[in-house]
Amino acid sequence: MYNSLGIEHFSIALGGTDRLQELDLSENNIGTANFVLLQRVFKKNINIELLNLADCRLNGGQAMLMCDSLMQNQKLKYLYIRNSNL
């Protein structure tokens, strides 16, 4: 697990908009602490239609956080979570 200043800045930038429709973070071992930072992106962007987290090695706790953050999203059509430890 590691903390990434890049992920923090990424989440601040995308958390400031609500126009995001597709987000592909596949093949990144984001880590638990960094995944928490991404929740502001999921909460703010309620119109995300495609979310690709394949090969990010999510665990059950991260998946629960993501689901809680996506509760207001009525447009999600594609969610990829291949190779996760759920």
SEDRENZA-592847 format. One record per residue: residue number from 1; x, z, y of N, C-alpha, C in turn. Coordinates in steps of 0.1 Angstrom, whole numbers, plus 5000, padded with zeros to 4 digits. Each point is the difference from the previous one (the first is absolute). Layout:
REM residues N
+-----+--------+------+---------+---------+-------+----------+--------+------+---------+
!  nr ! n.east ! n.up ! n.north ! ca.east ! ca.up ! ca.north ! c.east ! c.up ! c.north !
+-----+--------+------+---------+---------+-------+----------+--------+------+---------+
! NUM !      X !    Z !       Y !       X !     Z !        Y !      X !    Z !       Y !
...
+-----+--------+------+---------+---------+-------+----------+--------+------+---------+
***
This chain:
REM residues 86
+-----+--------+------+---------+---------+-------+----------+--------+------+---------+
!  nr ! n.east ! n.up ! n.north ! ca.east ! ca.up ! ca.north ! c.east ! c.up ! c.north !
+-----+--------+------+---------+---------+-------+----------+--------+------+---------+
!   1 !   5008 ! 5000 !    4988 !    4992 !  5000 !     5012 !   5009 ! 5000 !    5012 !
!   2 !   4996 ! 4993 !    5010 !    5008 !  4999 !     5012 !   4990 ! 4998 !    5012 !
!   3 !   5005 ! 5003 !    5012 !    4992 !  4998 !     5012 !   5006 ! 4988 !    5007 !
!   4 !   4991 ! 4991 !    5005 !    5005 !  4988 !     5006 !   4995 ! 4999 !    5015 !
!   5 !   5009 ! 4999 !    5009 !    4996 !  4999 !     5014 !   4993 ! 4986 !    5002 !
!   6 !   5004 ! 4990 !    4992 !    4994 !  4987 !     5000 !   4985 ! 5001 !    4997 !
!   7 !   4997 ! 5007 !    4989 !    4986 !  5001 !     4995 !   4992 ! 5008 !    5011 !
!   8 !   5006 ! 5010 !    5006 !    4993 !  5007 !     5011 !   4997 ! 4991 !    5011 !
!   9 !   5009 ! 4992 !    5005 !    4997 !  4991 !     5011 !   4990 ! 4989 !    4996 !
!  10 !   5001 ! 4996 !    4988 !    4991 !  4990 !     4995 !   4986 ! 5005 !    5000 !
!  11 !   4998 ! 5013 !    4995 !    4987 !  5006 !     5000 !   4994 ! 5003 !    5014 !
!  12 !   5009 ! 5003 !    5009 !    4996 !  5002 !     5014 !   4995 ! 4987 !    5006 !
!  13 !   5007 ! 4990 !    4998 !    4997 !  4987 !     5006 !   4987 ! 4994 !    4994 !
!  14 !   4998 ! 5001 !    4986 !    4988 !  4995 !     4994 !   4988 ! 5009 !    5001 !
!  15 !   5003 ! 5013 !    5003 !    4990 !  5010 !     5002 !   4994 ! 4999 !    5014 !
!  16 !   5006 ! 4992 !    5008 !    4995 !  4998 !     5014 !   4991 ! 4988 !    5001 !
!  17 !   4997 ! 4993 !    4990 !    4991 !  4989 !     5000 !   4989 ! 5002 !    4989 !
!  18 !   4989 ! 4993 !    5002 !    4990 !  5000 !     4990 !   4997 ! 4986 !    4995 !
!  19 !   5009 ! 4991 !    5002 !    4997 !  4986 !     4997 !   5007 ! 4995 !    4987 !
!  20 !   5007 ! 5009 !    4993 !    5007 !  4996 !     4988 !   4990 ! 4996 !    4989 !
!  21 !   5002 ! 4989 !    4994 !    4992 !  4995 !     4989 !   5007 ! 5000 !    4986 !
!  22 !   5013 ! 4998 !    5001 !    5008 !  4999 !     4987 !   5013 ! 5008 !    5002 !
!  23 !   5003 ! 5007 !    4990 !    5013 !  5008 !     5000 !   5006 ! 4999 !    4987 !
!  24 !   5012 ! 4995 !    4999 !    5008 !  4999 !     4988 !   5013 ! 5008 !    5001 !
!  25 !   5000 ! 5011 !    4993 !    5011 !  5009 !     4999 !   5006 ! 5000 !    4986 !
!  26 !   4997 ! 4990 !    4992 !    5004 !  5000 !     4986 !   5015 ! 5000 !    4999 !
!  27 !   5004 ! 5005 !    4988 !    5014 !  5001 !     4996 !   5009 ! 5009 !    5009 !
!  28 !   4994 ! 5010 !    5006 !    5007 !  5010 !     5008 !   4997 ! 5014 !    4994 !
!  29 !   5011 ! 5007 !    4997 !    4998 !  5013 !     4995 !   4999 ! 5009 !    5012 !
!  30 !   4988 ! 5001 !    5005 !    4998 !  5007 !     5013 !   5003 ! 5015 !    5000 !
!  31 !   4997 ! 5006 !    4990 !    5002 !  5015 !     4999 !   4988 ! 5008 !    5005 !
!  32 !   4999 ! 5012 !    4995 !    4988 !  5008 !     5003 !   4999 ! 5003 !    5015 !
!  33 !   5011 ! 5005 !    5006 !    5000 !  5004 !     5014 !   4997 ! 4988 !    5009 !
!  34 !   5005 ! 4988 !    4997 !    4998 !  4988 !     5008 !   4986 ! 4995 !    4998 !
!  35 !   4994 ! 5002 !    4988 !    4987 !  4995 !     4997 !   4990 ! 5008 !    5009 !
!  36 !   5002 ! 5012 !    5002 !    4992 !  5008 !     5009 !   4999 ! 4994 !    5014 !
!  37 !   5011 ! 4995 !    5004 !    5001 !  4994 !     5014 !   4991 ! 4987 !    5001 !
!  38 !   4998 ! 4993 !    4989 !    4992 !  4988 !     5000 !   4985 ! 5003 !    5001 !
!  39 !   4996 ! 5012 !    4998 !    4986 !  5003 !     4999 !   4993 ! 4997 !    5014 !
!  40 !   5007 ! 5001 !    5011 !    4994 !  4997 !     5013 !   4997 ! 4985 !    5001 !
!  41 !   5008 ! 4992 !    4993 !    4997 !  4985 !     5000 !   4987 ! 4998 !    4992 !
!  42 !   4999 ! 5006 !    4989 !    4988 !  4998 !     4991 !   4987 ! 5005 !    5007 !
!  43 !   5001 ! 5011 !    5007 !    4989 !  5006 !     5007 !   4995 ! 4992 !    5012 !
!  44 !   5010 ! 4995 !    5008 !    4997 !  4993 !     5012 !   4995 ! 4986 !    4997 !
!  45 !   5005 ! 4993 !    4990 !    4997 !  4986 !     4997 !   4989 ! 5000 !    4990 !
!  46 !   4988 ! 5001 !    5004 !    4989 !  5001 !     4990 !   4995 ! 4986 !    4996 !
!  47 !   5007 ! 4990 !    5004 !    4996 !  4986 !     4996 !   5010 ! 4994 !    4991 !
!  48 !   5009 ! 5008 !    4995 !    5010 !  4994 !     4990 !   4993 ! 4994 !    4988 !
!  49 !   5002 ! 4988 !    4997 !    4994 !  4993 !     4989 !   5009 ! 4999 !    4988 !
!  50 !   5013 ! 5000 !    5003 !    5010 !  4999 !     4989 !   5011 ! 5010 !    5002 !
!  51 !   5002 ! 5009 !    4990 !    5010 !  5010 !     5001 !   5009 ! 4999 !    4987 !
!  52 !   5012 ! 4996 !    5001 !    5009 !  4998 !     4989 !   5010 ! 5011 !    5000 !
!  53 !   4999 ! 5009 !    4990 !    5009 !  5011 !     4998 !   5007 ! 4999 !    4986 !
!  54 !   5000 ! 4988 !    4994 !    5005 !  4998 !     4987 !   5015 ! 5003 !    5000 !
!  55 !   5004 ! 5006 !    4989 !    5014 !  5004 !     4998 !   5006 ! 5010 !    5011 !
!  56 !   4991 ! 5007 !    5006 !    5004 !  5011 !     5009 !   5001 ! 5013 !    4993 !
!  57 !   4996 ! 5001 !    4987 !    5001 !  5012 !     4992 !   4993 ! 5011 !    5006 !
!  58 !   4987 ! 4998 !    5004 !    4992 !  5010 !     5005 !   4997 ! 5011 !    4989 !
!  59 !   4998 ! 5012 !    5004 !    4996 !  5010 !     4990 !   4985 ! 5004 !    5003 !
!  60 !   4995 ! 5009 !    4992 !    4986 !  5003 !     5002 !   4997 ! 5007 !    5013 !
!  61 !   5009 ! 5008 !    5005 !    4997 !  5006 !     5013 !   5000 ! 4990 !    5011 !
!  62 !   5009 ! 4990 !    5000 !    5000 !  4990 !     5010 !   4988 ! 4991 !    4999 !
!  63 !   4995 ! 4997 !    4988 !    4988 !  4992 !     4998 !   4988 ! 5008 !    5006 !
!  64 !   4999 ! 5013 !    4998 !    4989 !  5008 !     5006 !   5001 ! 4999 !    5015 !
!  65 !   5011 ! 5002 !    5006 !    5002 !  4998 !     5015 !   4995 ! 4987 !    5004 !
!  66 !   5004 ! 4989 !    4994 !    4996 !  4987 !     5003 !   4985 ! 4998 !    4999 !
!  67 !   4994 ! 5005 !    4990 !    4986 !  4999 !     4998 !   4992 ! 5007 !    5011 !
!  68 !   5005 ! 5012 !    5004 !    4994 !  5008 !     5011 !   5001 ! 4992 !    5013 !
!  69 !   5011 ! 4994 !    5002 !    5002 !  4993 !     5013 !   4992 ! 4987 !    5000 !
!  70 !   4997 ! 4994 !    4989 !    4993 !  4987 !     4999 !   4985 ! 5002 !    4999 !
!  71 !   4995 ! 5012 !    5001 !    4985 !  5003 !     4998 !   4992 ! 4993 !    5010 !
!  72 !   5004 ! 4998 !    5012 !    4993 !  4993 !     5011 !   5001 ! 4985 !    4999 !
!  73 !   5008 ! 4995 !    4991 !    5002 !  4985 !     4999 !   4989 ! 4994 !    4991 !
!  74 !   4992 ! 4991 !    5006 !    4989 !  4994 !     4993 !   5004 ! 4985 !    4996 !
!  75 !   5012 ! 4996 !    5003 !    5004 !  4986 !     4998 !   5011 ! 4998 !    4990 !
!  76 !   5005 ! 5010 !    4994 !    5011 !  4999 !     4991 !   4996 ! 4992 !    4988 !
!  77 !   5006 ! 4989 !    4997 !    4997 !  4991 !     4989 !   5011 ! 5000 !    4989 !
!  78 !   5012 ! 5001 !    5004 !    5012 !  4999 !     4991 !   5009 ! 5012 !    5002 !
!  79 !   5002 ! 5008 !    4989 !    5009 !  5011 !     5000 !   5009 ! 4999 !    4988 !
!  80 !   5013 ! 4998 !    5003 !    5009 !  4999 !     4989 !   5009 ! 5012 !    4999 !
!  81 !   5000 ! 5007 !    4988 !    5008 !  5012 !     4999 !   5007 ! 4999 !    4986 !
!  82 !   5004 ! 4989 !    4996 !    5008 !  4998 !     4988 !   5012 ! 5009 !    4999 !
!  83 !   5004 ! 5005 !    4988 !    5011 !  5008 !     4998 !   5000 ! 5013 !    5008 !
!  84 !   4988 ! 5006 !    5000 !    4999 !  5013 !     5006 !   4998 ! 5011 !    4989 !
!  85 !   5004 ! 5012 !    5003 !    4999 !  5011 !     4991 !   4988 ! 5008 !    5003 !
!  86 !   4988 ! 4994 !    4997 !    4988 !  5006 !     5003 !   4994 ! 5008 !    4989 !
+-----+--------+------+---------+---------+-------+----------+--------+------+---------+
***
